[in-house]
Amino acid sequence: MRTIIDLEVGQASRLDAWAKAEKVSRAEAVRRAVNQMLERATAPPGTGFGLWAQGDVPGSKVPPERDGLVLQRTMRDEWDD
């Protein structure tokens, strides 16, 4: 399916340079970018990295055992005043 998109001058030149380095057409480069964006947008809940890799529910608060501020306050409470 054909489509028309508007790119900024800088985007177009960077896209062309990337496509040339990968030895693919501009259209193929755009298809790959769209596929990558769609894969990220439709990733199953719980996928991620670092702090969020354990499957937290999107929109929920950080559990206290993972909250850096809670950990910091807990550690400081152990100090003598």
PDB file of N, CA, C and O in Angstrom:
ATOM      1  N   MET A   1       0.840  -1.173   0.000  1.00  0.00           N
ATOM      2  CA  MET A   1       0.000   0.000   0.000  1.00  0.00           C
ATOM      3  C   MET A   1       0.886   1.237   0.000  1.00  0.00           C
ATOM      4  O   MET A   1       1.832   1.332   0.782  1.00  0.00           O
ATOM      5  N   ARG A   2       0.590   2.136  -0.838  1.00  0.00           N
ATOM      6  CA  ARG A   2       1.370   3.369  -0.922  1.00  0.00           C
ATOM      7  C   ARG A   2       0.799   4.412   0.024  1.00  0.00           C
ATOM      8  O   ARG A   2      -0.407   4.469   0.266  1.00  0.00           O
ATOM      9  N   THR A   3       1.696   5.235   0.551  1.00  0.00           N
ATOM     10  CA  THR A   3       1.283   6.347   1.398  1.00  0.00           C
ATOM     11  C   THR A   3       2.266   7.485   1.205  1.00  0.00           C
ATOM     12  O   THR A   3       3.390   7.282   0.746  1.00  0.00           O
ATOM     13  N   ILE A   4       1.838   8.660   1.554  1.00  0.00           N
ATOM     14  CA  ILE A   4       2.689   9.835   1.435  1.00  0.00           C
ATOM     15  C   ILE A   4       2.919  10.377   2.842  1.00  0.00           C
ATOM     16  O   ILE A   4       1.977  10.536   3.619  1.00  0.00           O
ATOM     17  N   ILE A   5       4.173  10.657   3.158  1.00  0.00           N
ATOM     18  CA  ILE A   5       4.496  11.255   4.447  1.00  0.00           C
ATOM     19  C   ILE A   5       5.370  12.480   4.223  1.00  0.00           C
ATOM     20  O   ILE A   5       6.097  12.560   3.234  1.00  0.00           O
ATOM     21  N   ASP A   6       5.296  13.410   5.126  1.00  0.00           N
ATOM     22  CA  ASP A   6       6.143  14.605   5.079  1.00  0.00           C
ATOM     23  C   ASP A   6       7.209  14.461   6.140  1.00  0.00           C
ATOM     24  O   ASP A   6       6.908  14.233   7.312  1.00  0.00           O
ATOM     25  N   LEU A   7       8.453  14.593   5.729  1.00  0.00           N
ATOM     26  CA  LEU A   7       9.590  14.555   6.650  1.00  0.00           C
ATOM     27  C   LEU A   7      10.289  15.893   6.633  1.00  0.00           C
ATOM     28  O   LEU A   7      10.278  16.606   5.630  1.00  0.00           O
ATOM     29  N   GLU A   8      10.894  16.223   7.753  1.00  0.00           N
ATOM     30  CA  GLU A   8      11.727  17.414   7.780  1.00  0.00           C
ATOM     31  C   GLU A   8      12.973  17.128   6.952  1.00  0.00           C
ATOM     32  O   GLU A   8      13.331  15.969   6.741  1.00  0.00           O
ATOM     33  N   VAL A   9      13.627  18.175   6.488  1.00  0.00           N
ATOM     34  CA  VAL A   9      14.814  18.008   5.647  1.00  0.00           C
ATOM     35  C   VAL A   9      15.863  17.157   6.359  1.00  0.00           C
ATOM     36  O   VAL A   9      16.436  16.247   5.760  1.00  0.00           O
ATOM     37  N   GLY A  10      16.111  17.446   7.618  1.00  0.00           N
ATOM     38  CA  GLY A  10      17.102  16.682   8.373  1.00  0.00           C
ATOM     39  C   GLY A  10      16.718  15.218   8.521  1.00  0.00           C
ATOM     40  O   GLY A  10      17.574  14.336   8.448  1.00  0.00           O
ATOM     41  N   GLN A  11      15.431  14.962   8.730  1.00  0.00           N
ATOM     42  CA  GLN A  11      14.974  13.580   8.854  1.00  0.00           C
ATOM     43  C   GLN A  11      15.176  12.824   7.552  1.00  0.00           C
ATOM     44  O   GLN A  11      15.643  11.685   7.555  1.00  0.00           O
ATOM     45  N   ALA A  12      14.831  13.448   6.458  1.00  0.00           N
ATOM     46  CA  ALA A  12      14.949  12.794   5.157  1.00  0.00           C
ATOM     47  C   ALA A  12      16.401  12.445   4.845  1.00  0.00           C
ATOM     48  O   ALA A  12      16.690  11.351   4.361  1.00  0.00           O
ATOM     49  N   SER A  13      17.305  13.368   5.117  1.00  0.00           N
ATOM     50  CA  SER A  13      18.713  13.097   4.806  1.00  0.00           C
ATOM     51  C   SER A  13      19.281  12.024   5.731  1.00  0.00           C
ATOM     52  O   SER A  13      20.067  11.188   5.286  1.00  0.00           O
ATOM     53  N   ARG A  14      18.903  12.031   7.003  1.00  0.00           N
ATOM     54  CA  ARG A  14      19.372  10.986   7.932  1.00  0.00           C
ATOM     55  C   ARG A  14      18.783   9.636   7.549  1.00  0.00           C
ATOM     56  O   ARG A  14      19.467   8.615   7.622  1.00  0.00           O
ATOM     57  N   LEU A  15      17.513   9.626   7.139  1.00  0.00           N
ATOM     58  CA  LEU A  15      16.880   8.382   6.702  1.00  0.00           C
ATOM     59  C   LEU A  15      17.586   7.832   5.471  1.00  0.00           C
ATOM     60  O   LEU A  15      17.858   6.634   5.396  1.00  0.00           O
ATOM     61  N   ASP A  16      17.881   8.689   4.514  1.00  0.00           N
ATOM     62  CA  ASP A  16      18.580   8.251   3.308  1.00  0.00           C
ATOM     63  C   ASP A  16      19.963   7.701   3.638  1.00  0.00           C
ATOM     64  O   ASP A  16      20.383   6.691   3.073  1.00  0.00           O
ATOM     65  N   ALA A  17      20.667   8.358   4.547  1.00  0.00           N
ATOM     66  CA  ALA A  17      22.006   7.876   4.932  1.00  0.00           C
ATOM     67  C   ALA A  17      21.917   6.511   5.612  1.00  0.00           C
ATOM     68  O   ALA A  17      22.734   5.628   5.349  1.00  0.00           O
ATOM     69  N   TRP A  18      20.921   6.339   6.487  1.00  0.00           N
ATOM     70  CA  TRP A  18      20.755   5.059   7.167  1.00  0.00           C
ATOM     71  C   TRP A  18      20.387   3.967   6.156  1.00  0.00           C
ATOM     72  O   TRP A  18      20.937   2.866   6.194  1.00  0.00           O
ATOM     73  N   ALA A  19      19.462   4.279   5.263  1.00  0.00           N
ATOM     74  CA  ALA A  19      19.034   3.298   4.258  1.00  0.00           C
ATOM     75  C   ALA A  19      20.201   2.903   3.357  1.00  0.00           C
ATOM     76  O   ALA A  19      20.347   1.731   3.009  1.00  0.00           O
ATOM     77  N   LYS A  20      21.019   3.858   2.984  1.00  0.00           N
ATOM     78  CA  LYS A  20      22.179   3.563   2.139  1.00  0.00           C
ATOM     79  C   LYS A  20      23.154   2.651   2.877  1.00  0.00           C
ATOM     80  O   LYS A  20      23.686   1.706   2.294  1.00  0.00           O
ATOM     81  N   ALA A  21      23.390   2.935   4.171  1.00  0.00           N
ATOM     82  CA  ALA A  21      24.311   2.107   4.963  1.00  0.00           C
ATOM     83  C   ALA A  21      23.780   0.686   5.128  1.00  0.00           C
ATOM     84  O   ALA A  21      24.553  -0.271   5.167  1.00  0.00           O
ATOM     85  N   GLU A  22      22.466   0.555   5.225  1.00  0.00           N
ATOM     86  CA  GLU A  22      21.838  -0.766   5.375  1.00  0.00           C
ATOM     87  C   GLU A  22      21.572  -1.444   4.031  1.00  0.00           C
ATOM     88  O   GLU A  22      21.161  -2.603   3.971  1.00  0.00           O
ATOM     89  N   LYS A  23      21.817  -0.695   2.957  1.00  0.00           N
ATOM     90  CA  LYS A  23      21.597  -1.193   1.595  1.00  0.00           C
ATOM     91  C   LYS A  23      20.142  -1.605   1.359  1.00  0.00           C
ATOM     92  O   LYS A  23      19.851  -2.668   0.810  1.00  0.00           O
ATOM     93  N   VAL A  24      19.239  -0.715   1.797  1.00  0.00           N
ATOM     94  CA  VAL A  24      17.808  -0.913   1.573  1.00  0.00           C
ATOM     95  C   VAL A  24      17.236   0.374   0.999  1.00  0.00           C
ATOM     96  O   VAL A  24      17.871   1.427   1.057  1.00  0.00           O
ATOM     97  N   SER A  25      16.051   0.282   0.454  1.00  0.00           N
ATOM     98  CA  SER A  25      15.404   1.467  -0.093  1.00  0.00           C
ATOM     99  C   SER A  25      14.848   2.330   1.043  1.00  0.00           C
ATOM    100  O   SER A  25      14.723   1.884   2.184  1.00  0.00           O
ATOM    101  N   ARG A  26      14.526   3.554   0.701  1.00  0.00           N
ATOM    102  CA  ARG A  26      13.903   4.440   1.686  1.00  0.00           C
ATOM    103  C   ARG A  26      12.578   3.831   2.149  1.00  0.00           C
ATOM    104  O   ARG A  26      12.253   3.882   3.335  1.00  0.00           O
ATOM    105  N   ALA A  27      11.819   3.260   1.223  1.00  0.00           N
ATOM    106  CA  ALA A  27      10.535   2.648   1.569  1.00  0.00           C
ATOM    107  C   ALA A  27      10.726   1.507   2.571  1.00  0.00           C
ATOM    108  O   ALA A  27       9.962   1.380   3.528  1.00  0.00           O
ATOM    109  N   GLU A  28      11.745   0.683   2.347  1.00  0.00           N
ATOM    110  CA  GLU A  28      12.013  -0.423   3.273  1.00  0.00           C
ATOM    111  C   GLU A  28      12.427   0.108   4.641  1.00  0.00           C
ATOM    112  O   GLU A  28      12.048  -0.455   5.668  1.00  0.00           O
ATOM    113  N   ALA A  29      13.201   1.184   4.658  1.00  0.00           N
ATOM    114  CA  ALA A  29      13.604   1.781   5.932  1.00  0.00           C
ATOM    115  C   ALA A  29      12.385   2.272   6.701  1.00  0.00           C
ATOM    116  O   ALA A  29      12.296   2.078   7.913  1.00  0.00           O
ATOM    117  N   VAL A  30      11.448   2.905   6.006  1.00  0.00           N
ATOM    118  CA  VAL A  30      10.227   3.387   6.652  1.00  0.00           C
ATOM    119  C   VAL A  30       9.381   2.212   7.134  1.00  0.00           C
ATOM    120  O   VAL A  30       8.833   2.259   8.236  1.00  0.00           O
ATOM    121  N   ARG A  31       9.267   1.146   6.315  1.00  0.00           N
ATOM    122  CA  ARG A  31       8.512  -0.045   6.740  1.00  0.00           C
ATOM    123  C   ARG A  31       9.100  -0.628   8.018  1.00  0.00           C
ATOM    124  O   ARG A  31       8.360  -1.002   8.928  1.00  0.00           O
ATOM    125  N   ARG A  32      10.432  -0.707   8.092  1.00  0.00           N
ATOM    126  CA  ARG A  32      11.083  -1.244   9.291  1.00  0.00           C
ATOM    127  C   ARG A  32      10.805  -0.359  10.509  1.00  0.00           C
ATOM    128  O   ARG A  32      10.565  -0.859  11.608  1.00  0.00           O
ATOM    129  N   ALA A  33      10.840   0.943  10.304  1.00  0.00           N
ATOM    130  CA  ALA A  33      10.576   1.868  11.410  1.00  0.00           C
ATOM    131  C   ALA A  33       9.135   1.723  11.903  1.00  0.00           C
ATOM    132  O   ALA A  33       8.884   1.717  13.108  1.00  0.00           O
ATOM    133  N   VAL A  34       8.202   1.608  10.975  1.00  0.00           N
ATOM    134  CA  VAL A  34       6.797   1.444  11.350  1.00  0.00           C
ATOM    135  C   VAL A  34       6.603   0.124  12.087  1.00  0.00           C
ATOM    136  O   VAL A  34       5.919   0.078  13.109  1.00  0.00           O
ATOM    137  N   ASN A  35       7.202  -0.951  11.575  1.00  0.00           N
ATOM    138  CA  ASN A  35       7.099  -2.248  12.257  1.00  0.00           C
ATOM    139  C   ASN A  35       7.651  -2.175  13.668  1.00  0.00           C
ATOM    140  O   ASN A  35       7.036  -2.693  14.600  1.00  0.00           O
ATOM    141  N   GLN A  36       8.791  -1.545  13.839  1.00  0.00           N
ATOM    142  CA  GLN A  36       9.408  -1.429  15.162  1.00  0.00           C
ATOM    143  C   GLN A  36       8.510  -0.627  16.105  1.00  0.00           C
ATOM    144  O   GLN A  36       8.338  -0.999  17.266  1.00  0.00           O
ATOM    145  N   MET A  37       7.944   0.463  15.613  1.00  0.00           N
ATOM    146  CA  MET A  37       7.060   1.281  16.426  1.00  0.00           C
ATOM    147  C   MET A  37       5.812   0.494  16.831  1.00  0.00           C
ATOM    148  O   MET A  37       5.370   0.581  17.977  1.00  0.00           O
ATOM    149  N   LEU A  38       5.248  -0.266  15.906  1.00  0.00           N
ATOM    150  CA  LEU A  38       4.052  -1.041  16.212  1.00  0.00           C
ATOM    151  C   LEU A  38       4.348  -2.169  17.198  1.00  0.00           C
ATOM    152  O   LEU A  38       3.523  -2.470  18.061  1.00  0.00           O
ATOM    153  N   GLU A  39       5.515  -2.791  17.076  1.00  0.00           N
ATOM    154  CA  GLU A  39       5.883  -3.840  18.031  1.00  0.00           C
ATOM    155  C   GLU A  39       6.009  -3.271  19.434  1.00  0.00           C
ATOM    156  O   GLU A  39       5.560  -3.894  20.396  1.00  0.00           O
ATOM    157  N   ARG A  40       6.604  -2.114  19.563  1.00  0.00           N
ATOM    158  CA  ARG A  40       6.744  -1.478  20.878  1.00  0.00           C
ATOM    159  C   ARG A  40       5.387  -1.065  21.433  1.00  0.00           C
ATOM    160  O   ARG A  40       5.126  -1.205  22.628  1.00  0.00           O
ATOM    161  N   ALA A  41       4.529  -0.558  20.560  1.00  0.00           N
ATOM    162  CA  ALA A  41       3.219  -0.073  21.007  1.00  0.00           C
ATOM    163  C   ALA A  41       2.306  -1.214  21.429  1.00  0.00           C
ATOM    164  O   ALA A  41       1.394  -1.009  22.229  1.00  0.00           O
ATOM    165  N   THR A  42       2.534  -2.400  20.910  1.00  0.00           N
ATOM    166  CA  THR A  42       1.661  -3.532  21.218  1.00  0.00           C
ATOM    167  C   THR A  42       2.358  -4.569  22.081  1.00  0.00           C
ATOM    168  O   THR A  42       1.934  -5.724  22.126  1.00  0.00           O
ATOM    169  N   ALA A  43       3.423  -4.171  22.768  1.00  0.00           N
ATOM    170  CA  ALA A  43       4.127  -5.114  23.642  1.00  0.00           C
ATOM    171  C   ALA A  43       3.194  -5.541  24.771  1.00  0.00           C
ATOM    172  O   ALA A  43       2.464  -4.714  25.317  1.00  0.00           O
ATOM    173  N   PRO A  44       3.213  -6.817  25.124  1.00  0.00           N
ATOM    174  CA  PRO A  44       2.343  -7.286  26.193  1.00  0.00           C
ATOM    175  C   PRO A  44       2.666  -6.598  27.512  1.00  0.00           C
ATOM    176  O   PRO A  44       3.815  -6.233  27.764  1.00  0.00           O
ATOM    177  N   PRO A  45       1.649  -6.421  28.352  1.00  0.00           N
ATOM    178  CA  PRO A  45       1.900  -5.798  29.654  1.00  0.00           C
ATOM    179  C   PRO A  45       2.957  -6.575  30.427  1.00  0.00           C
ATOM    180  O   PRO A  45       3.025  -7.803  30.367  1.00  0.00           O
ATOM    181  N   GLY A  46       3.763  -5.840  31.138  1.00  0.00           N
ATOM    182  CA  GLY A  46       4.786  -6.488  31.940  1.00  0.00           C
ATOM    183  C   GLY A  46       6.119  -6.621  31.255  1.00  0.00           C
ATOM    184  O   GLY A  46       7.097  -7.019  31.887  1.00  0.00           O
ATOM    185  N   THR A  47       6.187  -6.296  29.967  1.00  0.00           N
ATOM    186  CA  THR A  47       7.484  -6.354  29.313  1.00  0.00           C
ATOM    187  C   THR A  47       8.188  -5.034  29.546  1.00  0.00           C
ATOM    188  O   THR A  47       7.545  -3.989  29.643  1.00  0.00           O
ATOM    189  N   GLY A  48       9.460  -5.077  29.632  1.00  0.00           N
ATOM    190  CA  GLY A  48      10.216  -3.867  29.871  1.00  0.00           C
ATOM    191  C   GLY A  48      11.595  -4.206  30.343  1.00  0.00           C
ATOM    192  O   GLY A  48      12.084  -5.313  30.120  1.00  0.00           O
ATOM    193  N   PHE A  49      12.218  -3.271  30.987  1.00  0.00           N
ATOM    194  CA  PHE A  49      13.554  -3.495  31.473  1.00  0.00           C
ATOM    195  C   PHE A  49      13.698  -2.837  32.833  1.00  0.00           C
ATOM    196  O   PHE A  49      12.878  -2.007  33.226  1.00  0.00           O
ATOM    197  N   GLY A  50      14.716  -3.204  33.522  1.00  0.00           N
ATOM    198  CA  GLY A  50      15.029  -2.572  34.797  1.00  0.00           C
ATOM    199  C   GLY A  50      13.917  -2.714  35.812  1.00  0.00           C
ATOM    200  O   GLY A  50      13.398  -3.808  36.034  1.00  0.00           O
ATOM    201  N   LEU A  51      13.560  -1.615  36.420  1.00  0.00           N
ATOM    202  CA  LEU A  51      12.583  -1.584  37.493  1.00  0.00           C
ATOM    203  C   LEU A  51      11.242  -2.174  37.068  1.00  0.00           C
ATOM    204  O   LEU A  51      10.565  -2.825  37.864  1.00  0.00           O
ATOM    205  N   TRP A  52      10.860  -1.948  35.816  1.00  0.00           N
ATOM    206  CA  TRP A  52       9.522  -2.342  35.379  1.00  0.00           C
ATOM    207  C   TRP A  52       9.482  -3.723  34.749  1.00  0.00           C
ATOM    208  O   TRP A  52       8.421  -4.141  34.288  1.00  0.00           O
ATOM    209  N   ALA A  53      10.574  -4.438  34.710  1.00  0.00           N
ATOM    210  CA  ALA A  53      10.621  -5.734  34.037  1.00  0.00           C
ATOM    211  C   ALA A  53       9.858  -6.824  34.779  1.00  0.00           C
ATOM    212  O   ALA A  53       9.636  -7.896  34.217  1.00  0.00           O
ATOM    213  N   GLN A  54       9.453  -6.588  36.009  1.00  0.00           N
ATOM    214  CA  GLN A  54       8.796  -7.617  36.789  1.00  0.00           C
ATOM    215  C   GLN A  54       7.290  -7.680  36.578  1.00  0.00           C
ATOM    216  O   GLN A  54       6.617  -8.447  37.267  1.00  0.00           O
ATOM    217  N   GLY A  55       6.746  -6.919  35.670  1.00  0.00           N
ATOM    218  CA  GLY A  55       5.335  -7.038  35.337  1.00  0.00           C
ATOM    219  C   GLY A  55       4.405  -6.159  36.137  1.00  0.00           C
ATOM    220  O   GLY A  55       3.295  -6.585  36.459  1.00  0.00           O
ATOM    221  N   ASP A  56       4.809  -4.955  36.469  1.00  0.00           N
ATOM    222  CA  ASP A  56       3.910  -4.050  37.166  1.00  0.00           C
ATOM    223  C   ASP A  56       2.750  -3.678  36.260  1.00  0.00           C
ATOM    224  O   ASP A  56       2.893  -3.622  35.039  1.00  0.00           O
ATOM    225  N   VAL A  57       1.628  -3.430  36.854  1.00  0.00           N
ATOM    226  CA  VAL A  57       0.450  -3.025  36.103  1.00  0.00           C
ATOM    227  C   VAL A  57       0.615  -1.569  35.698  1.00  0.00           C
ATOM    228  O   VAL A  57       0.869  -0.717  36.549  1.00  0.00           O
ATOM    229  N   PRO A  58       0.471  -1.266  34.387  1.00  0.00           N
ATOM    230  CA  PRO A  58       0.626   0.123  33.952  1.00  0.00           C
ATOM    231  C   PRO A  58      -0.353   1.034  34.685  1.00  0.00           C
ATOM    232  O   PRO A  58      -1.522   0.690  34.861  1.00  0.00           O
ATOM    233  N   GLY A  59       0.124   2.176  35.101  1.00  0.00           N
ATOM    234  CA  GLY A  59      -0.715   3.141  35.786  1.00  0.00           C
ATOM    235  C   GLY A  59      -0.752   2.962  37.289  1.00  0.00           C
ATOM    236  O   GLY A  59      -1.254   3.831  38.002  1.00  0.00           O
ATOM    237  N   SER A  60      -0.235   1.860  37.780  1.00  0.00           N
ATOM    238  CA  SER A  60      -0.250   1.653  39.223  1.00  0.00           C
ATOM    239  C   SER A  60       0.960   2.314  39.854  1.00  0.00           C
ATOM    240  O   SER A  60       1.935   2.635  39.176  1.00  0.00           O
ATOM    241  N   LYS A  61       0.883   2.512  41.156  1.00  0.00           N
ATOM    242  CA  LYS A  61       2.007   3.099  41.871  1.00  0.00           C
ATOM    243  C   LYS A  61       3.124   2.080  42.008  1.00  0.00           C
ATOM    244  O   LYS A  61       2.891   0.873  41.942  1.00  0.00           O
ATOM    245  N   VAL A  62       4.310   2.565  42.194  1.00  0.00           N
ATOM    246  CA  VAL A  62       5.462   1.688  42.397  1.00  0.00           C
ATOM    247  C   VAL A  62       5.291   1.002  43.748  1.00  0.00           C
ATOM    248  O   VAL A  62       5.032   1.673  44.747  1.00  0.00           O
ATOM    249  N   PRO A  63       5.431  -0.332  43.798  1.00  0.00           N
ATOM    250  CA  PRO A  63       5.314  -1.019  45.082  1.00  0.00           C
ATOM    251  C   PRO A  63       6.360  -0.498  46.060  1.00  0.00           C
ATOM    252  O   PRO A  63       7.470  -0.169  45.643  1.00  0.00           O
ATOM    253  N   PRO A  64       6.037  -0.414  47.352  1.00  0.00           N
ATOM    254  CA  PRO A  64       6.968   0.148  48.326  1.00  0.00           C
ATOM    255  C   PRO A  64       8.336  -0.520  48.310  1.00  0.00           C
ATOM    256  O   PRO A  64       9.348   0.154  48.503  1.00  0.00           O
ATOM    257  N   GLU A  65       8.390  -1.829  48.084  1.00  0.00           N
ATOM    258  CA  GLU A  65       9.693  -2.493  48.093  1.00  0.00           C
ATOM    259  C   GLU A  65      10.560  -2.097  46.904  1.00  0.00           C
ATOM    260  O   GLU A  65      11.754  -2.397  46.893  1.00  0.00           O
ATOM    261  N   ARG A  66       9.990  -1.431  45.907  1.00  0.00           N
ATOM    262  CA  ARG A  66      10.756  -0.972  44.751  1.00  0.00           C
ATOM    263  C   ARG A  66      10.899   0.542  44.707  1.00  0.00           C
ATOM    264  O   ARG A  66      11.592   1.075  43.840  1.00  0.00           O
ATOM    265  N   ASP A  67      10.263   1.227  45.617  1.00  0.00           N
ATOM    266  CA  ASP A  67      10.275   2.682  45.597  1.00  0.00           C
ATOM    267  C   ASP A  67      11.555   3.190  46.248  1.00  0.00           C
ATOM    268  O   ASP A  67      11.786   2.951  47.434  1.00  0.00           O
ATOM    269  N   GLY A  68      12.375   3.880  45.493  1.00  0.00           N
ATOM    270  CA  GLY A  68      13.650   4.374  45.991  1.00  0.00           C
ATOM    271  C   GLY A  68      13.503   5.339  47.149  1.00  0.00           C
ATOM    272  O   GLY A  68      14.323   5.335  48.067  1.00  0.00           O
ATOM    273  N   LEU A  69      12.461   6.172  47.117  1.00  0.00           N
ATOM    274  CA  LEU A  69      12.254   7.125  48.197  1.00  0.00           C
ATOM    275  C   LEU A  69      11.903   6.401  49.495  1.00  0.00           C
ATOM    276  O   LEU A  69      12.391   6.771  50.563  1.00  0.00           O
ATOM    277  N   VAL A  70      11.060   5.374  49.410  1.00  0.00           N
ATOM    278  CA  VAL A  70      10.712   4.591  50.592  1.00  0.00           C
ATOM    279  C   VAL A  70      11.966   3.919  51.150  1.00  0.00           C
ATOM    280  O   VAL A  70      12.189   3.924  52.360  1.00  0.00           O
ATOM    281  N   LEU A  71      12.777   3.345  50.273  1.00  0.00           N
ATOM    282  CA  LEU A  71      14.021   2.708  50.710  1.00  0.00           C
ATOM    283  C   LEU A  71      14.938   3.720  51.391  1.00  0.00           C
ATOM    284  O   LEU A  71      15.523   3.436  52.436  1.00  0.00           O
ATOM    285  N   GLN A  72      15.057   4.888  50.797  1.00  0.00           N
ATOM    286  CA  GLN A  72      15.911   5.936  51.362  1.00  0.00           C
ATOM    287  C   GLN A  72      15.421   6.335  52.755  1.00  0.00           C
ATOM    288  O   GLN A  72      16.220   6.448  53.684  1.00  0.00           O
ATOM    289  N   ARG A  73      14.128   6.545  52.901  1.00  0.00           N
ATOM    290  CA  ARG A  73      13.583   6.927  54.206  1.00  0.00           C
ATOM    291  C   ARG A  73      13.765   5.812  55.233  1.00  0.00           C
ATOM    292  O   ARG A  73      14.072   6.087  56.393  1.00  0.00           O
ATOM    293  N   THR A  74      13.582   4.568  54.824  1.00  0.00           N
ATOM    294  CA  THR A  74      13.768   3.431  55.718  1.00  0.00           C
ATOM    295  C   THR A  74      15.200   3.374  56.220  1.00  0.00           C
ATOM    296  O   THR A  74      15.442   3.168  57.409  1.00  0.00           O
ATOM    297  N   MET A  75      16.147   3.558  55.311  1.00  0.00           N
ATOM    298  CA  MET A  75      17.554   3.531  55.700  1.00  0.00           C
ATOM    299  C   MET A  75      17.890   4.686  56.641  1.00  0.00           C
ATOM    300  O   MET A  75      18.624   4.502  57.613  1.00  0.00           O
ATOM    301  N   ARG A  76      17.360   5.863  56.360  1.00  0.00           N
ATOM    302  CA  ARG A  76      17.644   7.024  57.209  1.00  0.00           C
ATOM    303  C   ARG A  76      17.022   6.868  58.586  1.00  0.00           C
ATOM    304  O   ARG A  76      17.566   7.359  59.575  1.00  0.00           O
ATOM    305  N   ASP A  77      15.872   6.179  58.657  1.00  0.00           N
ATOM    306  CA  ASP A  77      15.244   5.946  59.956  1.00  0.00           C
ATOM    307  C   ASP A  77      16.125   5.091  60.858  1.00  0.00           C
ATOM    308  O   ASP A  77      15.981   5.133  62.080  1.00  0.00           O
ATOM    309  N   GLU A  78      17.038   4.313  60.271  1.00  0.00           N
ATOM    310  CA  GLU A  78      17.936   3.473  61.052  1.00  0.00           C
ATOM    311  C   GLU A  78      19.064   4.269  61.698  1.00  0.00           C
ATOM    312  O   GLU A  78      19.704   3.788  62.633  1.00  0.00           O
ATOM    313  N   TRP A  79      19.313   5.483  61.206  1.00  0.00           N
ATOM    314  CA  TRP A  79      20.401   6.291  61.722  1.00  0.00           C
ATOM    315  C   TRP A  79      20.027   6.889  63.074  1.00  0.00           C
ATOM    316  O   TRP A  79      18.859   7.176  63.339  1.00  0.00           O
ATOM    317  N   ASP A  80      21.017   7.068  63.908  1.00  0.00           N
ATOM    318  CA  ASP A  80      20.813   7.770  65.168  1.00  0.00           C
ATOM    319  C   ASP A  80      20.774   9.261  64.891  1.00  0.00           C
ATOM    320  O   ASP A  80      21.551   9.775  64.086  1.00  0.00           O
ATOM    321  N   ASP A  81      19.884   9.937  65.551  1.00  0.00           N
ATOM    322  CA  ASP A  81      19.782  11.402  65.356  1.00  0.00           C
ATOM    323  C   ASP A  81      20.798  12.148  66.156  1.00  0.00           C
ATOM    324  O   ASP A  81      20.844  13.377  66.103  1.00  0.00           O
TER     325      ASP A  81
END
